[in-house]
Amino acid sequence: MVISMLSIVYGALRCNILAIKIKYEDYEVDIRPMAYFTVFMWRCFEIATRVTVLVLFSSVLKLWVLPVVSLNFLAFFLYPWALFWRSHSPFPENIEKTLNRLGTTVVLCLLTFLYAGINMFCWSAVQLKLSDPDLINKSQNWFCMAVYYTLRFVENAGLLLLWYLHKTDVYSYVCAPILLLQLLLAYGLGIFFMLGFYLFCHPCRRLFSSSMSRGLWDCSTLLCLSSSNPSPQKNRPPVERLNDAEPKSPDDDNDASREPSVRSPYGTPNDTTVEMLDDSVCDIPSDAAPSRGVETYGAMGHTVVIATLQGLQNP
């Protein structure tokens, strides 16, 4: 059993290294021994704890282990297809030129089947993305990883609690509370080594497009919002203040601008009035009077006009 577990952990380790080389194929990846150690410890604690929890749960609740496993499998099997349907991307046709649409669908179903089987026990190093031509999600999604490990930890704790409540006499020689705490602590150590790998030992950690702390913060915010039940806020209509004076309309302003500023019968006449007076007095045809009379009459007319203007200005 130990040899089988070590072989599974070694396979997960090789998958992690291969996934790093695929994602960063344009860069020279130098993986150090500390990175191998942290990945090995991460996968060892994660897979061993998950298998132990499922074995303990199935030993006391045999009928319920099938729904739990089936629900996990269906969730991870349908998740890539749901993302593909949501992206509205065309159906991938470049997997194999000799395959028709039915053959391509069968190949994609087999890939998602393998993907779901891996995620039942540990976080898959290669995340499927059916809308991508390479069928691999090359971006590091910290939010999905944080949600996965949070839900997986809660699920393991729930399964262990059910085992503790329904345990039989077979486990009488085992201290059940200590075993429960040891398994939860082991899974927590797996998460600790995973964080240490991505924060300090990942060969391409400087190329991450997003921050791990940001993803963890988003996950914790989502969990806090889902756990809290805020009371609905009452939508109150805004209170409008009514002014005592009625506001002026733009038409009133235009009408006011057209009116003269001085409303007096003795106000200063404009240029148009002076021009009309000059035209009415001075425009005399040449054949109506002699030239000398015209000049005299014109001079008298200008004198009368000037006197009239002065009288209007000084009433």
C-alpha positions in Angstrom: 0.0 0.0 0.0 2.8 2.4 0.8 4.5 1.6 -2.5 1.3 2.3 -4.4 0.9 5.6 -2.5 4.4 6.6 -3.3 4.0 5.8 -7.0 0.8 7.9 -7.1 2.6 10.8 -5.4 5.5 10.5 -7.8 3.1 10.6 -10.8 1.5 13.7 -9.4 5.0 15.2 -9.0 5.9 14.5 -12.6 2.6 16.0 -13.8 3.3 19.2 -11.8 6.7 19.6 -13.4 5.3 18.8 -16.9 2.5 21.3 -16.4 5.0 24.0 -15.5 7.1 23.3 -18.6 4.0 23.4 -20.8 2.7 26.7 -19.4 6.1 28.4 -19.7 7.4 26.7 -22.8 8.8 30.0 -24.1 11.1 30.3 -21.1 14.0 28.3 -19.7 12.6 26.6 -16.6 15.2 25.7 -14.0 13.6 23.6 -11.2 15.6 23.3 -8.1 15.6 20.5 -5.5 13.6 22.5 -3.0 10.8 22.8 -5.5 10.8 19.0 -5.9 10.7 18.6 -2.2 7.8 21.0 -1.6 5.7 19.5 -4.4 6.3 16.0 -3.1 5.3 16.9 0.4 2.3 18.8 -0.9 1.0 15.9 -3.0 1.8 13.3 -0.3 -0.2 15.0 2.4 -3.0 15.9 0.1 -3.6 12.5 -1.6 -2.9 10.4 1.5 -5.4 12.4 3.6 -8.0 12.3 0.9 -7.8 8.6 0.4 -7.8 8.0 4.2 -10.9 10.1 4.7 -12.8 8.3 1.9 -11.8 4.9 3.3 -12.9 5.8 6.8 -16.2 7.2 5.6 -17.0 4.2 3.4 -16.3 1.8 6.2 -19.2 3.1 8.3 -21.6 4.5 5.7 -21.2 2.2 2.7 -24.4 3.4 1.0 -23.5 7.0 1.1 -20.0 6.8 -0.4 -21.4 6.3 -3.9 -23.4 9.6 -3.9 -20.5 11.5 -2.5 -18.1 10.2 -5.1 -20.6 10.6 -7.9 -21.3 14.1 -7.0 -17.6 15.0 -7.0 -17.0 13.3 -10.3 -20.0 14.9 -12.1 -19.1 18.4 -10.8 -15.5 18.2 -12.1 -16.7 16.5 -15.3 -19.2 19.1 -16.2 -17.2 22.1 -15.0 -15.0 22.4 -18.2 -18.0 22.0 -20.4 -19.9 24.7 -18.5 -17.0 27.1 -19.0 -16.9 26.2 -22.7 -20.6 26.8 -23.1 -20.4 30.1 -21.3 -17.5 31.4 -23.5 -19.6 30.9 -26.7 -16.4 29.6 -28.5 -16.6 27.5 -31.6 -16.3 23.8 -31.3 -12.6 22.7 -31.3 -11.7 21.1 -34.7 -7.9 21.1 -34.6 -7.4 18.2 -32.2 -6.9 15.6 -35.0 -7.5 16.2 -38.6 -8.7 12.6 -39.2 -11.4 12.9 -36.5 -14.9 14.1 -37.3 -17.1 15.9 -34.9 -18.2 12.8 -33.1 -14.7 11.5 -32.7 -13.6 14.9 -31.3 -16.4 14.9 -28.8 -15.4 11.4 -27.6 -11.8 12.5 -27.2 -12.8 15.6 -25.2 -15.1 13.5 -23.0 -12.2 11.1 -22.3 -10.0 14.1 -21.3 -12.6 15.5 -19.0 -13.2 12.1 -17.5 -9.5 11.9 -16.6 -9.5 15.4 -15.4 -12.5 14.7 -13.1 -10.9 11.5 -11.7 -7.7 13.5 -10.8 -9.6 16.3 -9.1 -11.5 13.9 -6.9 -8.3 13.3 -5.0 -6.0 16.3 -5.6 -5.8 19.6 -7.5 -5.0 18.9 -11.1 -1.8 20.5 -12.2 -3.2 20.9 -15.8 -6.5 22.7 -15.9 -8.6 22.0 -19.0 -9.9 24.9 -21.1 -11.9 23.6 -24.0 -12.1 27.0 -25.7 -8.3 27.2 -26.0 -6.7 25.7 -29.1 -4.2 23.8 -26.8 -7.0 22.7 -24.4 -4.9 23.9 -21.5 -5.5 26.9 -19.3 -2.1 28.6 -19.2 -3.1 31.3 -16.7 -2.8 30.7 -13.0 -6.3 31.1 -11.5 -5.7 31.6 -7.7 -9.4 32.1 -7.0 -10.4 28.7 -8.3 -7.6 27.1 -6.4 -8.5 28.8 -3.2 -12.2 27.8 -3.6 -11.2 24.2 -4.4 -9.0 23.8 -1.3 -11.5 25.6 1.0 -14.4 23.4 -0.2 -12.3 20.3 -0.1 -11.2 21.0 3.5 -14.8 21.6 4.6 -15.8 18.3 2.8 -13.1 16.3 4.5 -14.1 17.7 7.9 -17.7 16.9 7.3 -16.9 13.3 6.2 -14.7 12.8 9.2 -17.4 14.1 11.5 -19.9 11.7 10.0 -17.4 8.9 10.5 -16.9 9.9 14.1 -20.6 9.9 14.8 -21.3 6.5 13.2 -18.1 4.7 14.0 -18.4 1.1 15.0 -16.6 -1.1 17.6 -13.9 -1.8 15.1 -12.3 1.5 15.9 -12.5 1.1 19.6 -8.7 0.7 19.8 -8.2 4.0 18.0 -8.5 7.4 19.6 -11.0 8.8 17.2 -10.7 12.5 18.2 -6.9 12.5 17.8 -7.2 10.7 14.5 -9.7 13.2 13.2 -7.4 16.1 14.2 -4.4 14.4 12.7 -6.1 14.1 9.4 -7.3 17.7 9.3 -3.8 18.8 10.3 -2.2 16.7 7.6 -4.4 18.3 5.0 -3.5 21.7 6.4 0.2 20.8 6.0 -0.5 19.9 2.4 -1.9 23.3 1.8 1.0 24.9 3.7 3.6 23.2 1.4 1.5 24.2 -1.6 1.6 27.8 -0.6 5.4 27.5 0.1 5.9 26.1 -3.4 4.1 28.9 -5.2 5.4 31.7 -3.1 9.1 30.7 -2.8 10.0 27.7 -4.9 8.1 28.0 -8.2 10.7 28.6 -11.0 8.4 31.1 -12.8 6.8 32.9 -9.8 7.9 36.3 -11.1 5.8 35.7 -14.3 2.5 35.3 -12.5 -0.1 37.6 -14.0 -2.0 37.8 -10.7 -1.2 37.6 -7.0 -1.9 34.6 -4.8 -2.8 36.8 -1.9 -5.4 38.6 -4.1 -7.0 35.3 -5.0 -7.1 34.2 -1.3 -8.6 37.5 -0.4 -11.3 37.2 -3.0 -12.1 33.7 -1.8 -12.4 34.8 1.8 -14.6 37.7 0.8 -16.9 35.4 -1.1 -17.2 33.1 1.8 -17.9 35.9 4.3 -20.6 37.4 2.0 -22.2 34.0 1.5 -22.2 33.2 5.3 -23.6 36.6 6.3 -27.2 37.5 5.7 -27.5 41.2 5.4 -31.0 42.8 5.9 -32.5 44.3 2.7 -32.1 48.1 2.6 -35.2 50.1 2.2 -35.2 52.2 -0.9 -36.3 55.6 0.3 -37.3 58.2 -2.3 -35.1 61.2 -2.4 -36.5 64.3 -0.6 -36.8 67.2 -3.0 -36.5 70.7 -1.6 -39.0 73.1 -3.2 -37.9 76.7 -3.6 -40.2 79.5 -2.7 -39.5 81.4 -5.8 -40.4 79.8 -9.1 -37.3 79.3 -11.3 -37.0 81.3 -14.4 -37.4 79.7 -17.8 -34.9 80.3 -20.6 -37.7 82.1 -22.6 -38.1 84.6 -19.8 -34.4 85.4 -19.8 -34.4 85.8 -23.6 -37.4 88.2 -23.4 -35.8 90.2 -20.7 -32.6 90.5 -22.7 -34.6 91.9 -25.6 -36.1 94.7 -23.5 -34.2 98.0 -23.1 -32.4 98.5 -19.8 -34.0 102.0 -19.2 -37.7 102.2 -19.4 -38.2 106.0 -19.6 -39.9 108.2 -22.2 -36.9 110.5 -21.9 -34.3 107.8 -22.4 -31.3 108.2 -24.7 -32.4 107.5 -28.3 -30.4 104.9 -30.2 -28.5 105.4 -33.4 -31.5 104.3 -35.5 -33.6 107.3 -34.2 -30.8 109.8 -35.0 -30.4 108.4 -38.5 -34.2 108.6 -39.1 -34.2 112.2 -38.0 -31.2 113.1 -40.1 -32.8 111.3 -43.1 -36.2 113.0 -42.6 -34.7 116.4 -42.3 -31.7 116.4 -44.6 -33.0 114.3 -47.5 -34.5 117.1 -49.7 -34.6 116.8 -53.4 -32.5 119.3 -55.3 -35.4 120.6 -57.5 -37.6 121.6 -54.6 -35.5 124.7 -53.6 -32.4 126.6 -54.6 -29.0 125.5 -53.3 -28.6 128.4 -50.9 -32.0 127.7 -49.4 -31.2 124.0 -49.1 -28.0 124.8 -47.2 -29.7 127.2 -44.9 -32.6 124.9 -44.3 -30.3 122.0 -43.7 -28.2 124.0 -41.1 -31.4 125.0 -39.3 -32.5 121.4 -39.3 -29.3 120.2 -37.7 -29.7 122.9 -35.1 -33.2 121.8 -34.3 -32.1 118.2 -34.0 -29.2 118.9 -31.6 -31.5 121.0 -29.4 -34.1 118.3 -29.4 -31.5 115.7 -28.3 -30.2 117.9 -25.5 -33.7 118.4 -24.3 -34.3 114.7 -24.2 -31.1 114.0 -22.3 -31.9 116.8 -19.7 -35.6 116.9 -19.1 
